[in-house]
Amino acid sequence: MEQNFSIYFTSDIHGYLYPENYADRERKQLGLLAAACGFRKDQNTLVLDGGDMLQGSAFDMYCQKFAGDTTAQAEAMNAAGYDFVTIGNHDFNYGYDYLTGYLKKLHARAVCANLRIKKEEDRNLVQPYHIVRLENGLRVAVIGIVTDYVNVWEQKENLEYFEISSPYEALKQVIDEIGDRADLRVCIYHGGYEADLETGRILSTTGEDVGYKICTTLPVDILLTGHQHMAFSGKWINGTFTAQVPDKAQKYLHLSGTVYGDGLHVEAELVPVKEADAKAVYSAISEDMADTATEDTEQLSRVKYAAKALLPFEQKTQTWLDEPLGTLPRELSPDTKIRMAANGSPIADFINQIQLYYSGAQIACCGLANEVGGFRTSVTTRDVIASYPYPNTLMVLEIDGKTLRKALERTAEYFQPDAAAEDGIRVADCFIKPKVEHYNYDYFAGIDYVIDAGKPAGSRIVSLTRQGKPVEDTDTFSLCLNNYRASGAGGYEMYQGLKVIKEINTEMTELMIDYLGTHPKVELAEEKSYRVIW
């Protein structure tokens, strides 16, 4: 007996509902509403999402700060017809009430086997798994899990009523519990792979991602992943079919399968958002644009209705983003990642300048997002959000010279001399595989140092001074950094356990907006604090 099924899968949408990237007002081929125009759902089809909806875009930030709820994100998901979702690490960023409010508005079931809600009245909002019987009789167990590094990254107050355990152990237990009650086991994992999928070579041992371990040791039929923002349409690993989609709903996975006896056949493709579908979304909100969608479907009608109904959120977001804040003496523009890291970035210098101002610390450090917009001379809220998209707050730690040097050595691992690369140097593999992590390269202010990238990792800091004096191991300083980095994330375990001098519980984006408001003509520091040689 053969039973066919179909799955549509997205992950890491980060509030990109409309075909916009918010760095400008140009329309793009991305966003949940445009992607959902392509879903074709019947009684043997499931629509799934891997989490990270509530944080990560200007739209999300507007909804949290000004609207104060998740109506827009939930209604868009409902219009798209999702059946099951799991929860991503960034969905915890705004706390318990915000996340549970979102789950209460969703029509989809939330599944996450390693998440326990401590409040009894809300415990049913998330289930470990659910077994659904399709119209053709196929029994599909849909299981959700999230990386337990949420416990490392997230502010404690946001996890007060949540308990997050090992995703691997939770999945193993659930599979045993399901037993033979399901014909197909599908796991939605908000996490990625710790190994090269071609060779099996382990690339990370932190435990943040365990996708490869799941594929090679647990009887999961289909593992759908996110979190790393990679894009590949699928690969068989030890009898498990696994795939990952990119962020912002730039593409969605369409999987068609057949279960026959003890066998499973799968065909899958990553489907880019079509220009016609992006235009169809705008036809619902713009009277002067003709509907260019290739076919009129019930799904398309629901999506267009949602696009029009949620338009006030989008319009208010765009208006807010264009509000002027202050002026800079010159533009602060991004360059290639390796050039900024090797030669310095005025964007990072500006962020560190603000961190030092509000913290009063002697030293500051910051990383830049994988995608950075930069600042024009007339700065708007859009510039701030495009250059600092995270909900980070600041901490001031007491650090000695020895530990500071260890942190600089970690940052120095970013470089890989390579005669074939432009300028003879490139980004080291450990910062781009298995996950692109340019944000884990830190820029420092308040110290002067020299990185010799030609030396072995761990011995690359060949000079370290402050105010002209060599930094000794026993010297102590105050260091301002964001709460994510202070947790030790990104390979900076040396920060864990350091004395906390001060916590600044205002998001960095708010501090940047406030700084520009109180300094309408900003003066920028000109000195460069470090050199990289190779």
N, C-alpha and C positions, 0 to 999 in steps of 0.2 A: 504493500500500500504506500503510495506517494502522497505527501501533503506539502503543498506549497505555502510559502509565507513571504512577506515583504516587510522591511524595516526602513524608516527614515530616521537619521540620527544627526543631531547637532550637539555642540558643546561650546562652552566658553563664549557665549554670545555677548556678555558684559554690557547689556543694555543697548546694544546697537540694534534698534528696532527698525529705524528708517534707513534708506540708502544714503547715509551720511557718515563721515568720519569725524566731524566736528572740528577738525583743524582748519577748515574753510567751509564755505557754503556750497561747494560743488557736489553734485550727485555722484554716488559711487555704486558699483555693483556689489552690494553687500547688504546685510541687515536681515533680521528675522522675517519681517513682513514680506520682503521680496523673495526670500528663500522659500517661504511657506506657500507662495503661489505655485511652486512646482510640485508640492506634495500631492500624490494621488492615492487617496485612502479608501480601502474597502474593509470588509469584515475579517480579512486575513492579513491585515496590515497593522503594524504598530509604529507610532511616532514617539521617539525617545530623545531625551536631552541629558547631557552629562554635567550640568551645573555651571556655576559662575555666571549668573544672570544679574545680580543686584549691585555689582560694583565694577568700575573699570572704564566708564565713559562719562562724558559731560552730561549726557542725558540721565544716567544713573545718579550723578552727583546732584543735579537739579531736583530730581524726584525725592531724594533723601533730605536735602537741606531745606527745600521750600515747599514741596507738596507734602512731604512727611509720610508718604505711604508708597505702596508698590502696585497700585491699581494699574498703571500703564503696562508694566512688565507682565503682570498676571493676565491681563485682558489680551495682550498680544499672543501669549502662549495658548490661551484658551481658543482664540480665533484660529490658530495654526493647527489645533486638533491634537495636542500632545496627549499621550496615554500614560506615560511614566517619565518621571524625572528623578535624578539624584541631586545631591547638594554639593556644591563646590566650596573650596576653601574661602573664596572671596565672598560667598553668600553670608558668612558669619561676621563680616566687617562692621556692620551697623547694629549688631546686637540682637538679642533674643526676640524682642517684640517685632522688630522689622522683618526678620526672617520668618517667624511664625505667621505674621500677618500676610506675607506673600503666600505661604503654603495654604492658608485658609481660603485664599481667593482662587487658587488653582483648581481647575477641573481634573487635571492629571493627578495620579497617585504619586506620592513621593516615596521612594525606596532607598534605604541606606542602612545596611546591616550592621555597620560599626558605629552608628550614631544612636544614642539613647537620650531622649528628652526626659529631664528629671521631673518636670511638672506633670502630674498625673492627668490633668484636664486636657493637656495638649499631646499626650503620648501617642495617640492614634494618628497624628498628622504625618508621621513617618513610620513606615513598616520596613522590616528587613528585606522582604521580597513579596512578590505576589505571583500566583499562578493563574494565568488567563487562558481560557479555552477559545481558540479561534473558531470561526464558522465551520471550517472543515474538520473540526475535532482535534486539531493539534494543540497539545498542552505546552504552553511556554512559561517557564519560570523566569521572571525578570527580577534580577538582584541588583542592588545598588551598593557601592562603597565609595569612600572618600579618603584621600591621603590623611594619615594621622599626624602629619606635620602641621596640621591646623593647631595642634596643641603647642607647637613651638612658636608659630608665627603670630597667633591671634592674641589680642589683649585679653587678660584674664576675665575682666568684667563681661566681655561678650560671650564667654563660654560658661558663665556661672550655672546655667540651667541645662547645659549640654555635657554629655560624656562621650568622648570619641576614643575608640579602642583600635587595635590593630586591624587594618582592612583585610589582610591576608588570613588571619585567624578567624575573623568573623565570616569571611566568605567560605572558608573550609567548613566551619560549623554549619552554615546554612545549606551547603551542598549535601552534607550528610543528612540533614533534617528533611530536605526535599526528597531524597532517595529516588524511587522510581515513579513518583507522582507527576513528573514532567517528562515530556518527550524531547524538549529542547531547553538548555540552560543558557540564558543570555545575561551577562554581567555588564552593567554600566559602571565604569570606574572613573571617578574624577582623580586621575593620577596617570602616570605614563610609564615609560620603560627605563629600566636601569642598565640595559645592555644594548649592544649593537644587534639589531634584529637579523642581520645577515650572517654574522659570525658567532654571535653569542658571547662576545667579549664583554665583560662587566665594565661599565663606564662610571658607575656611581654606587657607593656602598652606604650612603646616608640613610636609606630606608624611606626617603621621600616618595620614591616610585618603585613599585614592585610588579609591574605589568609582565615582565619577562618571567619572573618567578611563578606568577599565576599560570601563565601559558604552559610552562614546562613541568608543573607539579600538581595542578588541580584539574579535575575533569569539567572544565568550562567549554561549552561548544562555541560560543561567540563572546569575545571580550571587546567592548567598545570603550575607547579611552579618550581623555582630553588632557587639560592642564598644561601640557607642554606646548600646545599651539602648533604642533607639527601637522603635516597633511600627507597621509598615504591611504590608498583605497583598500589595502588589506593584504594580509600574509598569513599563511598557515604555519603555526609553530607547535609541534608536538601534538597535533590533532585539534588545536584551538585556532579558530579564525579570528584575527584581531586587526583592528583598524583605528585610525585617529583622524579627526577633522580639525581644520584650522579655526581660529577665533573669529569673532564678529559676524558669524554666519556668511563668510565669504564663499564657502562651499558647504554642501551637506552630503552626507553619505546616503546613497540609495542601495540597499542590499536586497537581493532576491535569492531565496533559498528553497531547497526541497529536502524534506526529511523522508528517508525510505529505509525501513527496517532499522538497522543499526548505523546507517550511513547518513551523511549530510553533504549536500552540494550547495555551494555558495557562489554567487556572482555579485560583485560590488563595484561601484564607481563613485568617485567624488564629483559631484555636479556643481559647477560654478553658477552663481546667481546670474540669470539671463538679463540682458539689457531690457528686453521686453517686459520682464516681470518687475524690474525696478521702475520702469516707466508706468506700469500698471498701478503701482502703489501711489505714484504722484498724480495719476489721473483721478484718483479718489479725493485728492486734496487740492487740486489745481484745476479751475474751470477752463483754463485756456490750453490744457494739454489733452490730446485725444488718447483714448484707451488703446494701447498698442499690444496688449496681451494676445497671444496666439489663439487662445480659446477661452470661452467663458464657462467657468465651472462653479459649482456650489462652493468649493474651497476658495476660489478667487473672490467670490462675492463676500464671503465672511472676512477675508483678509482686507479687502478694500473698505468694508464697513468699519473694521477696527482701525485702519489707518486714518479714516476721517474722524472717528470718535476720539482718538487719542491725540489728534493734531494740536489741541491747546498745550499739551505737555511739550511737544516738539517746538512749537512756536515760542513759548516762553523760555525754553532752553536756549534757542538761538538768540533771542533778544538779550538774555542775561550774558551770553558769551561775548556779545559785541559791546558791552559796557566798557568805556574807557577807565583806566585805573591810574596811569601816570606815564611819565616819559623817561626814556633812557638816552644817554648821549650818543649811542650807536646801536645798531642791530646786533643781537647775539644769535648767530646762526649756527646750526649743526653742521658737522662735517662727517666724513666716514667714521665709523666706530674706532678703527685703529688709529686714525690721525688724531682724533680727539684724545684718545687715551695716551698716545705718545707725545703729543705736542701741547696738551692742555685744552680745556673747553671753557670759554667765557660763560656758558650756560651754567656749568657746574660751579664756577667761581661765584656767580651771582647767587646761586642757591646757598652756598656755604656762607656768603656774606650775610644773608638773611638769618641763617641758623646761628651765627656768632652774635648777631645783634640781639636776638630774642633770648638766647641762652646765657650770654655772658661768659661762655666757655673760652678756654685758651686755644683749643683746636676744634675743628669741625671736619666732618667727612660726609660725602653723599655719593650715591650712584645715580646714573641717568637711565631712564626707561629705554627699552629696546627701540621704541619709536619716540623721537623728540622733535617737537615743533620749532622751538626757539622763540625769541622775543623780537618783535619789531620795535622801532623807536617809540611809537605810540602804543603802549601796552594795554591789551584788553584782557578780560577774564579768559577769553579763548586761548590767548597765548599761555597763560598760567596753567590751564588745564592740559593743554597740548604738551607742555614741557614737564609737568609733574602730575601724572594721572592717578597717583596712589593716595589712599586715605591715611597715610602715616602720620604719627605724632612724633615728638622729639623727646629724647632722654639725654641727660648729661651724666656720664660715668667718670669715675676716678680711675685713671689708667697710669701704669708705670712705663718707663722707657722700654723695658724688655717686651712687654705685651704689645705696646705700640709697634715695635719693630716686627713682631709676629703678624700683626694685621697688615702692615705694609708688604710683608713677604707674600701674604695671600693675594693681595691686589696685584703684586708683580708677576704672579703666575699667569696673568692675562696675555702675556707676550710670548710669541714664538718666532725667533729669527728664522727667516726662510729666504734664501737667495732668489727663489722664483717669484716671491711676492713683491708687490709694489713697495718701493723704499726698503726692501729687504726684511720686512717684518710683517707678521700677521697675527690674528687672534688665535690663541691656543685652543686646541680641540676641546679641552675640558670646560671651556666657557660657551661652546656651541653644540656639544654633543653630550648626552642625548637630548638636551634642551638648550635653546638659545638663552643665554644669561648674561648679556652685556651689562645688565643692571647690577651685577655682582663685582664690577670693577669700580673701585671707590676713588674719588678725587678728594684730596686733603687740603685744608687751609690752616695756617697758623704754624706750620713747620716747613722746613726746606729739606728735600731729600733727592737722592739720585738712585735710579734703578738701572742696573746693568743687566739687561735682558739676555746677554750672552752667557751669563753665569748660570749654574744649576739652580733650579727652584729651591728656595730656602736660604739662599746666600746672595740674593740679588740687590739688597739694600746696602750700597757701598758708602753712603753718606747720609747722616740724619742729624740735623741741627734745628735748634729753635732760638731765634733772636741772636744768631751768630755763634751760639755755644753748642758743642756736641751734646747730644742726648745720651745720658748714661742709663743703664738698666734700672737703677734705683730712683731716678727722677720721677716725680709724679705730676700729672696734668689733669685738667678737666677736658673731656672730649664730648662734643655734641654730635649725636647721630640719630637716625630715626629708629623707631621701636622695632621695626623688622630686623634691621641689622643688629641692634642691641640684643636681640634674642639669640644671636649666633648663627642665624641663617646665612646661607651662601658660602659656607666654608669658613666662617668667622667665629668658630667655637671659643676662641680666646676671650671674647667679650662676656661669655656666660659667667655669672657669679661675681662680676666686678661691682664695687660699691656704687649705688645709685645716688648721685648728688641731688638731682632735680628731675622731675617729670613735667613736661609741658603738654597738657592734654588738649591742645588745640591742633586740628589737622594742619599740616604744613601748607596746603593750598590756601587755607584761610589766613595763615600768617603771611604768606606771600602777597595776597590781596591787601591785607592790612598795611604791610610795609610800603607798598606802592601808593596806598592812599595817604599815608603819613609822610611819604617822601616823594612828592609829585615830580621832582627832578632828581633822579637817583644819580649819585656819584659812584662810579665803578672803580674798584681797585685794579691797578695795572700790572702789579708784579706777578711773576710766575713762580710758584713755590717748589717745582720739581723739574727734573730732567730725566729722560729715558735715553740710554745709550745701548748700542748692541754691536 
